[in-house]
Amino acid sequence: MKSISLTAFVMLSAVLGCVTLPSLKEDPKPAAKSPAASQELAPAPVSPDEITDRNAHEKVEALRKELSREDK
């Protein structure tokens, strides 16, 4: 009985214009892309192949700069 009452209420509201129901003839609109998805990621400042015993300190500093830049 509740489902019949609810269905009747929704149909009555739709007929009166209080509620809009999707049309079966219309194609659904594509979802909007989020701004984060459209932004390209910056390349990594350091890759594992670049690190050697001689330049390890230099690469650590590059990573610290990258992290401090993201915090701002």
C-alpha positions in Angstrom: 0.0 0.0 0.0 2.9 2.4 0.8 4.5 1.8 -2.6 1.2 2.5 -4.4 0.7 5.7 -2.4 4.3 6.8 -3.0 4.0 6.1 -6.8 0.7 8.0 -6.9 2.3 11.0 -5.1 5.3 11.1 -7.4 3.1 10.9 -10.5 0.8 13.6 -9.2 3.8 15.8 -8.4 5.2 15.2 -11.9 2.0 16.1 -13.5 1.7 19.3 -11.5 5.3 20.2 -12.4 6.7 19.9 -8.9 9.1 17.1 -9.8 10.8 16.6 -13.1 11.2 13.1 -14.4 13.9 12.1 -16.9 12.6 11.6 -20.4 13.3 8.3 -22.1 13.8 10.0 -25.5 16.6 12.3 -24.4 20.2 11.2 -24.3 21.8 11.7 -20.9 24.3 14.5 -20.7 27.9 13.4 -20.3 29.3 14.1 -16.8 31.5 17.1 -16.5 35.1 16.5 -16.1 36.6 17.6 -12.8 39.2 20.3 -13.0 41.8 18.0 -11.4 41.4 15.5 -14.1 42.1 18.0 -16.8 45.3 19.2 -15.3 48.5 17.5 -16.4 50.8 16.2 -13.7 54.2 17.8 -13.5 57.1 15.5 -14.1 58.8 14.0 -11.1 61.8 16.1 -10.0 63.9 13.0 -9.3 63.7 9.5 -10.8 65.3 6.5 -9.2 67.6 6.0 -12.1 69.2 9.5 -11.6 70.3 8.8 -8.0 73.9 7.8 -7.4 76.2 7.9 -4.4 77.7 11.2 -5.6 74.5 13.1 -6.2 72.3 11.7 -3.4 72.5 14.9 -1.3 71.6 17.1 -4.3 68.6 14.9 -5.2 67.3 15.0 -1.5 67.4 18.8 -1.7 65.4 18.7 -5.0 62.8 16.6 -3.4 62.6 18.9 -0.4 62.1 21.9 -2.7 59.3 20.0 -4.4 57.5 19.1 -1.2 57.8 22.7 0.1 56.4 24.0 -3.2 53.3 21.7 -2.9 52.6 22.9 0.7 52.1 26.5 -0.4 
